[in-house]
Amino acid sequence: MNPHLRLFAGVLLATLPLIASAATVRWHLSGVTFDDGASASGWFEVDSATNKIGHFDITTTSGALIDGRTYRSDEGHEGSNIMVGQPTQRNFRLNESPYWRLRMTPITELDGGGGVHALKVDFRAGNYECGNCSPYRYIVSGALEGNVDVIFADGFEF
């Protein structure tokens, strides 16, 4: 066997356990706006094998109804999480402290392949940001754009 091929095969076999068992889809908010003139940007991750939500980092700007805030999975806010609803009306709910909530519902099921999924803006109860649900503002436009990443155990991705 060629020594270079043997070295390559050895390195490949040694690194396979470092790769996560499934791809992670990072969903980016695209063109998300609220009825009070504010906007939202950022991302959240979904493990395509388990359909569990992982990290997220989303920021909303201040508008006429609500001041902007940041939702981050790594800040340890009580209740910082995303909840998944039913197929085709999947609800991603991000909470910052027990009182602030950002909820987004795409028109179609998010899948492990990524792609662009428009938010179901006519489903007002499924797309909003609120402070203890009063005050609140509705999302009036936007989409979720998914990119598939291979995540290594040490956090390195490509």
C-alpha atoms as an extended CHARMM CRD file, in Angstrom:
* protein
*
       158  EXT
         1         1  MET       CA              0.0000000000        0.0000000000        0.0000000000  PROA      1               0.0000000000
         2         2  ASN       CA              1.2290000000        3.5000000000       -0.8360000000  PROA      2               0.0000000000
         3         3  PRO       CA              2.6430000000        5.1410000000        2.3600000000  PROA      3               0.0000000000
         4         4  HSD       CA              0.8080000000        8.4040000000        1.6560000000  PROA      4               0.0000000000
         5         5  LEU       CA             -2.4720000000        6.5600000000        1.2230000000  PROA      5               0.0000000000
         6         6  ARG       CA             -1.8330000000        4.6450000000        4.4510000000  PROA      6               0.0000000000
         7         7  LEU       CA             -1.1500000000        7.9120000000        6.2990000000  PROA      7               0.0000000000
         8         8  PHE       CA             -4.3060000000        9.4920000000        4.8690000000  PROA      8               0.0000000000
         9         9  ALA       CA             -6.4210000000        6.4780000000        5.8370000000  PROA      9               0.0000000000
        10        10  GLY       CA             -4.9730000000        6.5240000000        9.3580000000  PROA      10              0.0000000000
        11        11  VAL       CA             -5.6840000000       10.2270000000        9.8320000000  PROA      11              0.0000000000
        12        12  LEU       CA             -9.1960000000        9.8110000000        8.4510000000  PROA      12              0.0000000000
        13        13  LEU       CA             -9.9750000000        6.9200000000       10.8000000000  PROA      13              0.0000000000
        14        14  ALA       CA             -8.5340000000        8.8200000000       13.7680000000  PROA      14              0.0000000000
        15        15  THR       CA            -10.6910000000       11.9070000000       13.1100000000  PROA      15              0.0000000000
        16        16  LEU       CA            -14.0290000000       10.2120000000       12.3900000000  PROA      16              0.0000000000
        17        17  PRO       CA            -15.0090000000       10.0400000000       16.0840000000  PROA      17              0.0000000000
        18        18  LEU       CA            -14.5570000000       13.8250000000       16.3100000000  PROA      18              0.0000000000
        19        19  ILE       CA            -17.3680000000       14.4820000000       13.8440000000  PROA      19              0.0000000000
        20        20  ALA       CA            -20.8260000000       14.8380000000       15.2980000000  PROA      20              0.0000000000
        21        21  SER       CA            -23.1400000000       11.9550000000       14.5300000000  PROA      21              0.0000000000
        22        22  ALA       CA            -25.3410000000       14.2150000000       12.4270000000  PROA      22              0.0000000000
        23        23  ALA       CA            -25.1720000000       17.4870000000       10.6080000000  PROA      23              0.0000000000
        24        24  THR       CA            -26.3780000000       20.6040000000       12.3210000000  PROA      24              0.0000000000
        25        25  VAL       CA            -28.5400000000       23.0350000000       10.3920000000  PROA      25              0.0000000000
        26        26  ARG       CA            -27.9420000000       26.6660000000       11.2990000000  PROA      26              0.0000000000
        27        27  TRP       CA            -31.0970000000       28.6530000000       10.5210000000  PROA      27              0.0000000000
        28        28  HSD       CA            -30.4990000000       32.3600000000        9.8370000000  PROA      28              0.0000000000
        29        29  LEU       CA            -33.2620000000       34.9290000000       10.1100000000  PROA      29              0.0000000000
        30        30  SER       CA            -33.6610000000       36.7610000000        6.8120000000  PROA      30              0.0000000000
        31        31  GLY       CA            -35.6780000000       39.9500000000        6.3190000000  PROA      31              0.0000000000
        32        32  VAL       CA            -37.5950000000       39.4890000000        9.5830000000  PROA      32              0.0000000000
        33        33  THR       CA            -39.5490000000       42.6630000000       10.4190000000  PROA      33              0.0000000000
        34        34  PHE       CA            -42.2090000000       43.5580000000       12.9880000000  PROA      34              0.0000000000
        35        35  ASP       CA            -45.3820000000       45.6100000000       12.6960000000  PROA      35              0.0000000000
        36        36  ASP       CA            -43.7930000000       48.4320000000       14.7480000000  PROA      36              0.0000000000
        37        37  GLY       CA            -40.9000000000       48.9530000000       12.3000000000  PROA      37              0.0000000000
        38        38  ALA       CA            -38.3200000000       46.8720000000       14.2080000000  PROA      38              0.0000000000
        39        39  SER       CA            -36.3690000000       43.9270000000       12.8040000000  PROA      39              0.0000000000
        40        40  ALA       CA            -34.7620000000       40.6910000000       13.9850000000  PROA      40              0.0000000000
        41        41  SER       CA            -31.4910000000       39.0900000000       12.9440000000  PROA      41              0.0000000000
        42        42  GLY       CA            -29.3520000000       36.1650000000       14.0260000000  PROA      42              0.0000000000
        43        43  TRP       CA            -29.5140000000       32.3750000000       13.9790000000  PROA      43              0.0000000000
        44        44  PHE       CA            -30.3750000000       29.1590000000       15.7990000000  PROA      44              0.0000000000
        45        45  GLU       CA            -29.1550000000       25.5750000000       15.3080000000  PROA      45              0.0000000000
        46        46  VAL       CA            -31.1030000000       22.3250000000       14.9210000000  PROA      46              0.0000000000
        47        47  ASP       CA            -29.5550000000       18.8300000000       15.0750000000  PROA      47              0.0000000000
        48        48  SER       CA            -31.0470000000       17.1870000000       11.9830000000  PROA      48              0.0000000000
        49        49  ALA       CA            -30.9500000000       13.6650000000       13.4900000000  PROA      49              0.0000000000
        50        50  THR       CA            -32.6480000000       14.4220000000       16.8140000000  PROA      50              0.0000000000
        51        51  ASN       CA            -34.5770000000       17.5430000000       15.7500000000  PROA      51              0.0000000000
        52        52  LYS       CA            -33.3970000000       19.2110000000       18.9610000000  PROA      52              0.0000000000
        53        53  ILE       CA            -32.6260000000       22.9010000000       19.1080000000  PROA      53              0.0000000000
        54        54  GLY       CA            -29.1210000000       23.7920000000       20.2210000000  PROA      54              0.0000000000
        55        55  HSD       CA            -27.4380000000       27.1770000000       20.3490000000  PROA      55              0.0000000000
        56        56  PHE       CA            -29.0650000000       30.4390000000       19.2790000000  PROA      56              0.0000000000
        57        57  ASP       CA            -28.1180000000       34.1150000000       19.0680000000  PROA      57              0.0000000000
        58        58  ILE       CA            -30.8870000000       36.4520000000       17.9080000000  PROA      58              0.0000000000
        59        59  THR       CA            -31.2080000000       40.2160000000       18.3260000000  PROA      59              0.0000000000
        60        60  THR       CA            -34.2990000000       42.3570000000       17.8460000000  PROA      60              0.0000000000
        61        61  THR       CA            -34.1360000000       46.1280000000       17.3600000000  PROA      61              0.0000000000
        62        62  SER       CA            -36.2200000000       48.7430000000       19.1420000000  PROA      62              0.0000000000
        63        63  GLY       CA            -39.4940000000       49.7490000000       17.5170000000  PROA      63              0.0000000000
        64        64  ALA       CA            -42.5210000000       51.8520000000       18.3720000000  PROA      64              0.0000000000
        65        65  LEU       CA            -43.9550000000       49.1900000000       20.7230000000  PROA      65              0.0000000000
        66        66  ILE       CA            -41.0030000000       47.3430000000       22.3190000000  PROA      66              0.0000000000
        67        67  ASP       CA            -37.3250000000       47.9840000000       22.9940000000  PROA      67              0.0000000000
        68        68  GLY       CA            -34.9190000000       45.6060000000       21.2880000000  PROA      68              0.0000000000
        69        69  ARG       CA            -33.2420000000       42.7120000000       23.1050000000  PROA      69              0.0000000000
        70        70  THR       CA            -30.8870000000       39.8160000000       22.5840000000  PROA      70              0.0000000000
        71        71  TYR       CA            -31.7690000000       36.1240000000       22.9590000000  PROA      71              0.0000000000
        72        72  ARG       CA            -28.7120000000       33.8970000000       23.5120000000  PROA      72              0.0000000000
        73        73  SER       CA            -28.5350000000       30.2610000000       24.5140000000  PROA      73              0.0000000000
        74        74  ASP       CA            -25.2090000000       30.6990000000       26.2960000000  PROA      74              0.0000000000
        75        75  GLU       CA            -26.2060000000       33.4900000000       28.6630000000  PROA      75              0.0000000000
        76        76  GLY       CA            -28.0050000000       31.2260000000       31.1050000000  PROA      76              0.0000000000
        77        77  HSD       CA            -31.2500000000       33.1810000000       31.2180000000  PROA      77              0.0000000000
        78        78  GLU       CA            -33.8970000000       31.2580000000       33.0650000000  PROA      78              0.0000000000
        79        79  GLY       CA            -36.1800000000       29.9310000000       30.3570000000  PROA      79              0.0000000000
        80        80  SER       CA            -33.7350000000       30.5540000000       27.4940000000  PROA      80              0.0000000000
        81        81  ASN       CA            -34.8350000000       27.8500000000       25.1140000000  PROA      81              0.0000000000
        82        82  ILE       CA            -36.5820000000       27.0900000000       21.8650000000  PROA      82              0.0000000000
        83        83  MET       CA            -39.6490000000       24.8770000000       21.7430000000  PROA      83              0.0000000000
        84        84  VAL       CA            -40.6500000000       22.9040000000       18.6460000000  PROA      84              0.0000000000
        85        85  GLY       CA            -44.3110000000       22.6480000000       17.7080000000  PROA      85              0.0000000000
        86        86  GLN       CA            -46.1950000000       20.4380000000       15.2770000000  PROA      86              0.0000000000
        87        87  PRO       CA            -45.0900000000       19.6150000000       11.7140000000  PROA      87              0.0000000000
        88        88  THR       CA            -45.8500000000       22.3480000000        9.1530000000  PROA      88              0.0000000000
        89        89  GLN       CA            -46.5710000000       24.7760000000       12.0000000000  PROA      89              0.0000000000
        90        90  ARG       CA            -43.3210000000       24.3970000000       13.8420000000  PROA      90              0.0000000000
        91        91  ASN       CA            -42.9220000000       26.8750000000       16.6510000000  PROA      91              0.0000000000
        92        92  PHE       CA            -39.4780000000       28.0670000000       17.6220000000  PROA      92              0.0000000000
        93        93  ARG       CA            -39.9220000000       29.9860000000       20.8140000000  PROA      93              0.0000000000
        94        94  LEU       CA            -36.9390000000       31.8120000000       22.2760000000  PROA      94              0.0000000000
        95        95  ASN       CA            -37.2550000000       33.1060000000       25.7880000000  PROA      95              0.0000000000
        96        96  GLU       CA            -35.0340000000       35.7020000000       27.4230000000  PROA      96              0.0000000000
        97        97  SER       CA            -35.7560000000       35.5740000000       31.1430000000  PROA      97              0.0000000000
        98        98  PRO       CA            -39.1090000000       34.1410000000       32.0980000000  PROA      98              0.0000000000
        99        99  TYR       CA            -41.0010000000       37.0680000000       30.5920000000  PROA      99              0.0000000000
       100       100  TRP       CA            -39.6990000000       37.8120000000       27.0890000000  PROA      100             0.0000000000
       101       101  ARG       CA            -40.5610000000       35.5680000000       24.1720000000  PROA      101             0.0000000000
       102       102  LEU       CA            -39.7740000000       35.4850000000       20.4580000000  PROA      102             0.0000000000
       103       103  ARG       CA            -41.8160000000       32.9890000000       18.4740000000  PROA      103             0.0000000000
       104       104  MET       CA            -41.4800000000       32.1140000000       14.7790000000  PROA      104             0.0000000000
       105       105  THR       CA            -43.5150000000       29.6860000000       12.6870000000  PROA      105             0.0000000000
       106       106  PRO       CA            -42.4550000000       28.8100000000        9.1270000000  PROA      106             0.0000000000
       107       107  ILE       CA            -45.0040000000       27.9480000000        6.4370000000  PROA      107             0.0000000000
       108       108  THR       CA            -43.3810000000       24.5850000000        5.7130000000  PROA      108             0.0000000000
       109       109  GLU       CA            -41.6160000000       22.0130000000        7.8510000000  PROA      109             0.0000000000
       110       110  LEU       CA            -37.9470000000       22.7700000000        8.4840000000  PROA      110             0.0000000000
       111       111  ASP       CA            -35.8700000000       19.8170000000        7.3660000000  PROA      111             0.0000000000
       112       112  GLY       CA            -32.2940000000       18.6200000000        7.7090000000  PROA      112             0.0000000000
       113       113  GLY       CA            -31.3840000000       19.8630000000        4.2470000000  PROA      113             0.0000000000
       114       114  GLY       CA            -31.5760000000       23.5790000000        4.9820000000  PROA      114             0.0000000000
       115       115  GLY       CA            -32.9560000000       25.8880000000        2.3200000000  PROA      115             0.0000000000
       116       116  VAL       CA            -35.2760000000       28.8850000000        2.5740000000  PROA      116             0.0000000000
       117       117  HSD       CA            -38.5590000000       28.6700000000        4.4930000000  PROA      117             0.0000000000
       118       118  ALA       CA            -40.8290000000       31.7340000000        4.6450000000  PROA      118             0.0000000000
       119       119  LEU       CA            -42.4690000000       32.6120000000        7.9510000000  PROA      119             0.0000000000
       120       120  LYS       CA            -46.2330000000       32.1320000000        8.1050000000  PROA      120             0.0000000000
       121       121  VAL       CA            -46.9670000000       35.8160000000        8.7040000000  PROA      121             0.0000000000
       122       122  ASP       CA            -50.7410000000       35.4340000000        8.3610000000  PROA      122             0.0000000000
       123       123  PHE       CA            -50.5880000000       33.1290000000       11.4230000000  PROA      123             0.0000000000
       124       124  ARG       CA            -50.2050000000       36.0440000000       13.8390000000  PROA      124             0.0000000000
       125       125  ALA       CA            -50.3900000000       33.9010000000       16.9750000000  PROA      125             0.0000000000
       126       126  GLY       CA            -47.3410000000       32.0090000000       15.7460000000  PROA      126             0.0000000000
       127       127  ASN       CA            -45.0300000000       34.9360000000       14.9900000000  PROA      127             0.0000000000
       128       128  TYR       CA            -44.4540000000       37.5540000000       17.6420000000  PROA      128             0.0000000000
       129       129  GLU       CA            -42.2250000000       39.0370000000       20.3280000000  PROA      129             0.0000000000
       130       130  CYS       CA            -43.7210000000       39.9220000000       23.6580000000  PROA      130             0.0000000000
       131       131  GLY       CA            -42.9210000000       40.9490000000       27.2140000000  PROA      131             0.0000000000
       132       132  ASN       CA            -45.0530000000       38.6560000000       29.3760000000  PROA      132             0.0000000000
       133       133  CYS       CA            -47.2940000000       38.8090000000       26.2810000000  PROA      133             0.0000000000
       134       134  SER       CA            -48.0900000000       42.4520000000       26.8710000000  PROA      134             0.0000000000
       135       135  PRO       CA            -46.7640000000       44.5210000000       25.1810000000  PROA      135             0.0000000000
       136       136  TYR       CA            -46.3200000000       42.5020000000       21.9890000000  PROA      136             0.0000000000
       137       137  ARG       CA            -45.5550000000       42.9780000000       18.3150000000  PROA      137             0.0000000000
       138       138  TYR       CA            -46.1830000000       40.7230000000       15.3290000000  PROA      138             0.0000000000
       139       139  ILE       CA            -43.7350000000       39.5690000000       12.6810000000  PROA      139             0.0000000000
       140       140  VAL       CA            -44.9660000000       40.8230000000        9.2900000000  PROA      140             0.0000000000
       141       141  SER       CA            -42.2340000000       39.5280000000        6.9570000000  PROA      141             0.0000000000
       142       142  GLY       CA            -39.2470000000       37.2510000000        6.8270000000  PROA      142             0.0000000000
       143       143  ALA       CA            -37.8220000000       33.8000000000        6.2920000000  PROA      143             0.0000000000
       144       144  LEU       CA            -35.5030000000       31.2310000000        7.8230000000  PROA      144             0.0000000000
       145       145  GLU       CA            -32.4940000000       30.2370000000        5.7030000000  PROA      145             0.0000000000
       146       146  GLY       CA            -30.7670000000       27.0010000000        6.6590000000  PROA      146             0.0000000000
       147       147  ASN       CA            -27.1440000000       26.0670000000        6.0940000000  PROA      147             0.0000000000
       148       148  VAL       CA            -25.9320000000       22.5500000000        6.8540000000  PROA      148             0.0000000000
       149       149  ASP       CA            -22.7100000000       22.5030000000        8.8870000000  PROA      149             0.0000000000
       150       150  VAL       CA            -20.6180000000       19.5780000000       10.0300000000  PROA      150             0.0000000000
       151       151  ILE       CA            -19.7310000000       20.3010000000       13.6440000000  PROA      151             0.0000000000
       152       152  PHE       CA            -16.7340000000       18.6720000000       15.2890000000  PROA      152             0.0000000000
       153       153  ALA       CA            -16.7110000000       17.7140000000       18.9570000000  PROA      153             0.0000000000
       154       154  ASP       CA            -14.3010000000       20.5520000000       19.8130000000  PROA      154             0.0000000000
       155       155  GLY       CA            -16.5900000000       23.1660000000       18.2030000000  PROA      155             0.0000000000
       156       156  PHE       CA            -14.6760000000       23.4470000000       14.9200000000  PROA      156             0.0000000000
       157       157  GLU       CA            -17.0030000000       23.4970000000       11.9340000000  PROA      157             0.0000000000
       158       158  PHE       CA            -16.7780000000       23.6090000000        8.1760000000  PROA      158             0.0000000000
